Amino acid sequence: MKIVKPTLVVDLVKAEQNIVRMLNKFRERSIEFRPHFKTHQSLGVAELYRKNGVTKCTVSSVGMAKYFADGGWKDICIAFPANILEAKEINSLAKIVKLYIIIDSIEKVSLFSAKISANISLFIEIDTGYFRSGILYDKIHEIRKIINEITRYATFTFSGFLSHTGDTYTVNEPKNVLSVFENARRKMVFLKEAFIHDSPEIIISMGDTPSASLSDNFDGIDEIRPGNFIFYDVMQYVLGSCTKDQIAVAVYCPVVASYTERNQLVIYGGAVHLSKEKIVWKDKEIYGFIAIPDESGFGKIVTGAYLTSLSQEHGIVSFEKGLLEDIKLGDLLAVIPIHSCLTVDLYNEMIGLDKKSYTKYRTF
């Protein structure tokens, strides 16, 4: 594998192991598995799910839904607030796949009713405390009005309640992830119990990688939608969601300058290749872990070496004295990204350790 510029590299053996581990966890609990594909965004990588019996997926845009629909996926949830300006495209998709969209107001139901002629399933998005999008779980009167509006239209099916517990990403210990998720789970179960008598087919759909990885209590949940777990990343490792050995993605970056006197290297790999996601690790802001690739893969993560600064194309790797001093100009370093979803999105393709290229959807 000849690499001369920043290149997205994935370990698909580890990725499939991550899939099987997560899939088995929820099969044992009889919970429907609808993984989010916004992390890998690749039909080739999606085949790892299909070969293990997964037939449903989640996406984050209408364009991504079309990409996977064209690739043979026939049961798709767009887990993003439905955009009325894309009603025509949503209608076209709903004619060829079983399509789920999410709404949170009577107004949105009414607007779509005038533009959708195909059968379509609607989730009501619930905000359990993340305060990003969705209606607050305790707005029972308003939720009932939305349900009543949905049921006015023959082409609409009320599927249930959907939420994303994104606030698990903002905590710093596994016990806090569990606390946030348990609070959200209880709210969602409360809602289901409030409406199950009138709508006996409704389900609860939840999903985030920290909760899916760490929790053992999914009582009352019918469907789970994690996505990041296929590759994991530094953020998930810090949260306790994975081990270092389960991380299945890196960006290989050439070393273009060396300043051993200040214990720093410059790599060809900046914000446009890695995103500018960062975390505080051991009292310093970092933009990625560093490993030295070898014949078997990314190599072991080097404790004491971190990506500490990013410009558009430059990356500054700082290391403790005695580390990386043998690295030469032209050598490759593997940067383990802070957030794999954002890093992967920056590329048109990824390279497997098997040296095969896997094309992918691009958000832009």
C-alpha positions as CSV (number, residue, x, y, z in Angstrom):
1,M,0.0,0.0,0.0
2,K,1.8,3.1,-1.3
3,I,0.7,6.2,0.6
4,V,2.1,9.6,-0.2
5,K,-0.6,11.9,1.3
6,P,-3.1,11.9,4.1
7,T,-5.1,8.7,3.6
8,L,-8.0,7.2,5.5
9,V,-7.2,3.6,6.5
10,V,-9.6,1.1,8.1
11,D,-9.1,-2.2,9.7
12,L,-12.2,-4.1,8.4
13,V,-11.4,-7.2,10.4
14,K,-11.7,-5.2,13.6
15,A,-14.7,-3.4,12.2
16,E,-16.5,-6.7,11.6
17,Q,-15.6,-7.9,15.0
18,N,-17.1,-4.7,16.4
19,I,-20.3,-5.3,14.4
20,V,-20.7,-8.9,15.5
21,R,-20.1,-8.1,19.1
22,M,-22.7,-5.3,19.1
23,L,-25.2,-7.3,17.0
24,N,-25.0,-10.3,19.3
25,K,-25.5,-8.1,22.3
26,F,-28.9,-6.9,21.0
27,R,-29.9,-10.2,19.4
28,E,-29.7,-11.8,22.8
29,R,-32.1,-9.2,24.1
30,S,-34.5,-9.5,21.0
31,I,-33.9,-5.8,20.2
32,E,-34.1,-4.7,16.6
33,F,-30.7,-3.6,15.3
34,R,-30.8,-0.6,12.9
35,P,-27.1,0.7,12.8
36,H,-26.4,4.2,11.8
37,F,-24.4,4.4,8.6
38,K,-23.2,8.0,8.9
39,T,-20.0,6.8,10.4
40,H,-18.7,4.7,7.5
41,Q,-21.0,6.0,4.7
42,S,-19.8,3.2,2.4
43,L,-21.7,0.6,0.5
44,G,-18.7,-1.6,0.6
45,V,-18.4,-1.4,4.4
46,A,-22.1,-1.8,4.7
47,E,-21.7,-5.3,3.3
48,L,-20.1,-6.3,6.6
49,Y,-23.5,-5.7,8.2
50,R,-25.5,-7.4,5.4
51,K,-23.3,-10.6,5.6
52,N,-24.2,-10.8,9.3
53,G,-27.9,-10.6,8.7
54,V,-28.6,-6.9,9.2
55,T,-31.3,-5.6,6.8
56,K,-32.2,-2.2,8.3
57,C,-30.1,1.0,8.6
58,T,-30.2,4.6,9.8
59,V,-28.8,7.5,7.9
60,S,-28.5,11.3,8.5
61,S,-29.7,12.8,5.3
62,V,-31.9,12.3,2.3
63,G,-28.9,12.1,0.0
64,M,-27.3,9.4,2.2
65,A,-30.6,7.5,2.2
66,K,-30.7,7.6,-1.7
67,Y,-27.1,6.4,-1.8
68,F,-27.9,3.3,0.3
69,A,-31.2,2.8,-1.4
70,D,-29.5,2.6,-4.7
71,G,-27.1,0.1,-3.1
72,G,-30.0,-2.3,-2.2
73,W,-30.9,-1.2,1.3
74,K,-34.7,-1.3,1.5
75,D,-35.5,-0.3,5.1
76,I,-34.1,3.1,6.0
77,C,-34.6,5.6,8.8
78,I,-33.5,9.2,8.2
79,A,-32.7,10.2,11.8
80,F,-32.5,13.9,11.2
81,P,-35.4,16.4,11.4
82,A,-37.3,16.0,8.2
83,N,-36.6,18.9,5.8
84,I,-39.7,20.1,4.1
85,L,-37.6,21.5,1.2
86,E,-36.7,17.9,0.3
87,A,-40.2,16.6,0.4
88,K,-40.1,15.7,-3.3
89,E,-37.0,13.6,-2.8
90,I,-38.4,12.0,0.3
91,N,-41.6,11.1,-1.6
92,S,-39.5,9.5,-4.4
93,L,-37.5,7.5,-1.9
94,A,-40.7,6.3,0.0
95,K,-41.9,4.8,-3.3
96,I,-38.9,2.4,-3.5
97,V,-38.0,1.7,0.1
98,K,-39.7,1.4,3.5
99,L,-38.8,4.9,4.7
100,Y,-39.0,6.4,8.2
101,I,-38.7,10.1,8.8
102,I,-38.8,12.1,12.1
103,I,-41.0,15.0,13.0
104,D,-41.7,17.0,16.2
105,S,-44.7,19.2,15.4
106,I,-48.2,19.3,14.0
107,E,-47.0,21.9,11.5
108,K,-44.4,19.6,10.0
109,V,-47.0,16.8,9.6
110,S,-49.4,19.1,7.9
111,L,-46.7,20.5,5.5
112,F,-45.6,17.0,4.5
113,S,-49.2,15.8,4.1
114,A,-49.6,18.1,1.1
115,K,-46.4,16.8,-0.6
116,I,-46.2,13.1,0.2
117,S,-48.2,10.6,-1.8
118,A,-46.2,7.5,-1.0
119,N,-46.7,5.5,2.2
120,I,-44.3,6.7,4.8
121,S,-43.6,6.0,8.5
122,L,-43.2,8.8,11.0
123,F,-41.3,8.8,14.3
124,I,-41.9,11.6,16.7
125,E,-38.5,12.7,17.8
126,I,-38.2,13.1,21.6
127,D,-35.8,15.3,23.5
128,T,-34.8,13.5,26.7
129,G,-32.3,16.1,27.8
130,Y,-29.8,16.6,25.0
131,F,-31.6,19.9,23.9
132,R,-30.7,19.5,20.2
133,S,-33.9,18.7,18.4
134,G,-37.2,17.0,19.2
135,I,-40.1,17.7,21.5
136,L,-39.6,17.4,25.2
137,Y,-40.8,14.0,26.5
138,D,-43.2,15.5,29.1
139,K,-45.2,17.5,26.5
140,I,-47.9,14.8,26.6
141,H,-50.7,17.1,25.4
142,E,-48.7,18.4,22.4
143,I,-47.5,14.9,21.6
144,R,-51.1,13.6,21.5
145,K,-52.0,16.3,19.1
146,I,-49.1,15.3,16.8
147,I,-50.2,11.7,16.9
148,N,-53.8,12.7,16.0
149,E,-52.6,14.7,13.1
150,I,-50.5,11.8,11.8
151,T,-53.4,9.5,11.9
152,R,-55.6,11.8,9.8
153,Y,-53.6,10.8,6.7
154,A,-53.9,7.4,5.1
155,T,-50.3,7.5,3.7
156,F,-48.8,8.1,7.1
157,T,-48.0,5.5,9.8
158,F,-47.2,6.5,13.3
159,S,-44.2,4.3,14.2
160,G,-43.5,5.5,17.7
161,F,-40.8,7.6,19.5
162,L,-37.2,8.1,18.5
163,S,-34.4,9.8,20.5
164,H,-30.7,10.2,20.4
165,T,-28.9,10.4,23.8
166,G,-26.1,12.6,22.5
167,D,-25.4,14.0,25.9
168,T,-23.6,10.7,26.7
169,Y,-20.7,12.2,24.7
170,T,-20.4,15.1,27.0
171,V,-19.6,13.1,30.2
172,N,-16.3,11.7,31.3
173,E,-16.8,8.4,33.0
174,P,-18.7,5.2,32.2
175,K,-20.9,5.6,35.3
176,N,-22.0,9.0,34.0
177,V,-22.8,7.5,30.6
178,L,-25.0,4.9,32.3
179,S,-26.7,7.5,34.4
180,V,-27.5,9.7,31.4
181,F,-28.8,6.8,29.3
182,E,-30.9,5.3,32.1
183,N,-32.6,8.7,32.7
184,A,-33.4,8.9,28.9
185,R,-34.6,5.3,28.8
186,R,-37.0,5.8,31.6
187,K,-38.5,8.9,29.9
188,M,-38.9,7.0,26.6
189,V,-40.6,4.0,28.4
190,F,-42.9,6.4,30.1
191,L,-44.0,7.8,26.8
192,K,-44.5,4.4,25.3
193,E,-46.7,3.4,28.2
194,A,-48.7,6.6,27.9
195,F,-49.7,5.8,24.3
196,I,-49.4,2.1,23.7
197,H,-53.1,1.5,24.5
198,D,-54.2,3.7,21.6
199,S,-51.3,2.7,19.3
200,P,-50.3,-0.8,20.1
201,E,-47.8,-1.2,17.3
202,I,-45.5,1.7,18.3
203,I,-41.9,1.2,19.2
204,I,-39.1,3.0,21.0
205,S,-36.0,3.7,19.0
206,M,-32.8,4.9,20.7
207,G,-29.2,4.9,19.8
208,D,-25.8,6.2,20.7
209,T,-22.5,4.3,20.8
210,P,-21.5,5.0,24.5
211,S,-24.8,3.7,25.8
212,A,-25.0,0.8,23.4
213,S,-21.4,-0.2,24.4
214,L,-21.6,0.2,28.1
215,S,-25.2,-0.3,29.3
216,D,-26.8,-3.7,30.1
217,N,-30.3,-2.3,30.8
218,F,-32.3,-1.8,27.6
219,D,-35.7,-2.7,29.1
220,G,-38.6,-1.3,27.1
221,I,-36.4,-0.4,24.1
222,D,-37.5,-2.0,20.8
223,E,-34.8,-0.7,18.4
224,I,-31.2,0.5,18.8
225,R,-29.3,2.7,16.4
226,P,-25.6,3.1,17.3
227,G,-23.2,3.9,14.5
228,N,-19.7,5.0,15.7
229,F,-19.0,1.6,17.2
230,I,-18.0,0.1,13.9
231,F,-14.7,2.1,14.0
232,Y,-14.7,3.7,17.5
233,D,-12.1,6.5,18.1
234,V,-10.2,8.4,20.8
235,M,-13.4,9.9,22.2
236,Q,-15.0,6.5,22.7
237,Y,-11.8,5.1,24.3
238,V,-11.7,8.0,26.8
239,L,-15.4,7.5,27.6
240,G,-14.7,3.8,28.2
241,S,-16.8,2.5,25.3
242,C,-13.9,0.6,23.8
243,T,-10.4,-0.6,24.2
244,K,-7.5,0.8,22.1
245,D,-7.4,-2.5,20.2
246,Q,-11.0,-2.1,19.1
247,I,-10.4,1.2,17.2
248,A,-10.5,0.4,13.5
249,V,-9.7,3.7,11.8
250,A,-6.7,5.9,11.3
251,V,-5.4,8.5,9.0
252,Y,-1.9,7.8,7.7
253,C,0.1,11.0,7.4
254,P,3.6,11.6,6.0
255,V,6.2,13.3,8.2
256,V,7.3,16.5,6.4
257,A,9.4,18.2,9.0
258,S,11.3,17.2,12.2
259,Y,12.2,19.3,15.2
260,T,13.6,16.9,17.7
261,E,15.2,19.7,19.7
262,R,11.7,20.7,20.7
263,N,10.3,17.2,20.6
264,Q,7.9,17.8,17.7
265,L,7.3,16.5,14.2
266,V,5.2,18.1,11.5
267,I,2.9,15.9,9.5
268,Y,1.0,16.4,6.2
269,G,-2.4,16.1,7.9
270,G,-4.4,19.0,9.1
271,A,-7.9,20.1,9.9
272,V,-9.1,19.3,6.3
273,H,-8.0,15.7,6.8
274,L,-8.9,15.1,10.4
275,S,-11.5,17.7,11.4
276,K,-10.8,19.9,14.4
277,E,-12.4,17.7,17.1
278,K,-10.3,17.7,20.2
279,I,-10.4,16.5,23.8
280,V,-8.5,17.3,27.0
281,W,-6.2,14.3,27.7
282,K,-3.8,14.4,30.7
283,D,-4.4,18.1,31.1
284,K,-3.6,19.0,27.5
285,E,-5.7,19.6,24.4
286,I,-5.1,16.9,21.8
287,Y,-6.5,16.2,18.3
288,G,-5.5,12.5,18.1
289,F,-3.4,9.7,19.3
290,I,-0.3,8.6,17.4
291,A,0.7,5.1,16.3
292,I,3.5,3.8,14.0
293,P,2.1,1.7,11.2
294,D,3.6,-1.8,10.7
295,E,2.9,-4.7,8.4
296,S,0.0,-5.9,10.6
297,G,-1.8,-2.6,10.7
298,F,-1.9,0.8,12.6
299,G,0.7,-0.4,15.1
300,K,0.6,0.2,18.8
301,I,-0.5,3.6,20.0
302,V,2.5,5.5,21.4
303,T,1.9,6.6,24.9
304,G,3.4,10.1,25.3
305,A,2.9,11.2,21.7
306,Y,-0.1,13.2,20.6
307,L,-1.3,15.4,17.8
308,T,-1.4,18.8,19.7
309,S,-2.0,21.4,17.0
310,L,-3.8,21.6,13.6
311,S,-3.8,24.1,10.8
312,Q,-5.5,23.6,7.5
313,E,-2.8,21.2,6.2
314,H,-0.3,21.0,9.0
315,G,-0.4,18.8,12.0
316,I,2.0,19.2,15.0
317,V,2.9,16.0,16.8
318,S,4.4,16.5,20.2
319,F,6.2,13.7,22.1
320,E,8.0,13.1,25.3
321,K,11.8,13.1,25.1
322,G,13.1,9.7,23.8
323,L,10.0,9.0,21.8
324,L,9.8,9.2,18.0
325,E,13.3,10.4,17.7
326,D,14.0,7.7,15.1
327,I,11.2,8.8,12.8
328,K,12.5,10.2,9.5
329,L,11.2,12.5,6.9
330,G,8.9,10.6,4.6
331,D,7.9,8.1,7.3
332,L,4.2,7.6,8.0
333,L,2.4,8.1,11.3
334,A,-1.1,6.8,12.0
335,V,-3.3,9.4,13.6
336,I,-6.1,7.9,15.6
337,P,-8.9,10.4,15.2
338,I,-10.8,12.0,18.1
339,H,-14.2,11.5,16.4
340,S,-14.2,9.0,13.5
341,C,-17.6,10.1,12.1
342,L,-16.3,13.6,11.3
343,T,-12.9,12.4,10.1
344,V,-14.3,9.7,7.8
345,D,-16.8,12.2,6.3
346,L,-13.9,14.3,4.9
347,Y,-12.9,11.5,2.4
348,N,-14.2,10.1,-0.9
349,E,-12.7,6.7,-0.2
350,M,-11.1,4.6,2.5
351,I,-8.3,2.0,2.1
352,G,-8.6,-1.3,3.9
353,L,-5.6,-3.0,5.4
354,D,-6.3,-5.5,2.6
355,K,-5.2,-2.7,0.2
356,K,-8.6,-2.5,-1.4
357,S,-10.3,0.8,-1.9
358,Y,-13.8,1.4,-0.7
359,T,-15.7,4.4,-2.1
360,K,-18.1,6.2,0.1
361,Y,-20.8,8.9,0.2
362,R,-19.7,12.5,0.8
363,T,-21.9,14.9,2.7
364,F,-20.4,17.7,0.5
